[in-house]
Amino acid sequence: MCPIIGEKFVLGKKVISDFSPTLDRIDNNKGYVKGNVRVISAKANAVKNKATLDELKLMLKNWENAKL
């Protein structure tokens, strides 16, 4: 299960899906070394890699304030 978004991993597909397991570096400056990697979903990894923390906070604030 992805520790970031709480969805079960999908294994055995020939194509990477949103819920395929991927390796994530906790500290990008340290590389893929023991103690600095974790397994998270491809979807969580993509969001993490493409948005800054400030962008994620702003998105969350806007979603919380949205009138649905």
N, C-alpha and C positions, 0 to 999 in steps of 0.2 A: 504494500500500500504506500502511495506517495505521502511522505510526511508533510508536504507543503499544502496540497489540495485535498488530501484524504480519499482519493480514488484508488481503486485497485489497479495494479499494473496489468497490461495486456501483453502476454508473451506469445511467441511463436509465429508472429506475422512476418511476412517478407518485406513489408513496408513499415517504416516508423509511423506510429499513430500518436495521437495526443497522450495516450496513456502507456506508451512504451517506456520502459525504464532507461534512464540515461545517467551518466556520471556528471556530477556537479562539483566544481571546485568551491569550497567555502571561502577561501581567500585566493582571489585570482592571481595575486603576486607570488604565491607559493607553488603553483603548478599542481599536477596530478600526482601527489605523493600521499603516503599513508598518513591518516589523521586529518587530511585536508580535502577528502572527497566524501560524497554521500550519493545515494541513488535517489533520484527524484524523477517525476514524469517528464516526458518531452515537452508537454504543455507548460508545466511550471518552469522548466529550464528556459523555454523560449521567452516567457514573460519576464523572468528574472534578467535575462541577457539583453532585452531590448528596452527596458524601462529603468529609469533611475528611481531611487527611493523617494525622492521628492515628487516625481511624476506619479508613482503608485499612491502616495498619500493624497495627492490632489484628486486623482481618479476616485479613490475611496470616499473622500469628502463629498465630491460631486454626486456620487451614487447614493450616499446616505441622505443627501439633501434633495434628491430628485423626487418629484411627485409622480408616482407610478399609478 
